């Protein structure tokens, strides 16, 4: 009498990668939800980093526009 392989009959538990198309509205909602209210000091640190990064991006864009306008 042979042994039956029960593991072979089970479904794979690996999660299949599903592409989720995210629109700009969902990004805006996520950022607004992030900015609403901090719950911990780590949220405040993340907000500070976000604001610094945002300021750097704005400065960089101004420099690029300035460079191409000359």
N, C-alpha and C positions, 0 to 999 in steps of 0.2 A: 504494500500500500504506500503510495507516494504522498508527500506532504504538499498541501495546497499553499500557494504563495498569496496570502491575503493582502500584502502590501502592493502587489501588482494590480489588484482589483480596485484599490483606493484611488480617488481623484488626487491629482497633484495639488499641494497646498501653496504652490508658488503663485504669487499674484501676477497676473498678466498686466503688462504695462498698457495703460490706457491713456491715449492722448486726450487732453482736455483743452480745447481752444478757449483761451481767456481773452475777453474783450477789454478795452480800455476802461469801461465803466467798472468792471470788477477790480481793476488795479486802483482806480480812484477810491472806490469804497473801502478797499483794504487799507490804503494809506490814511484815509479819514478815520477809520476805526482804530488804527494804530496811534493816531495823534490825539484822540479824544481824551483819554485819561490814563495816566500812568498808575500802575498798581504797586510797583516795587522800585527800589533805587536802580535796579538794572534797566528798567524801562526808561528811567530818566537818562541813564548813560547812553542807551540806544538812541533816544531822541536827540541827545547832544551830538552824537556821531552823525546822525542823519542830517541835522541842521548844518554841521560843518561840511559834510559831503555835498549837500545842496548848495551851499555858498561857493564851494570850490568849483562845482559844475557851472554855476552862473558866471563866475569870474572867467573860467576857461572859455565859455561861449562868447563872452564879451571880447576877450582877446582874439578869438578866431574871427569874429565879425570885424573887429578893428583891423586885423591883418589883411583880410580880403577887401576891405573898403579902401585901403591905401594903394 
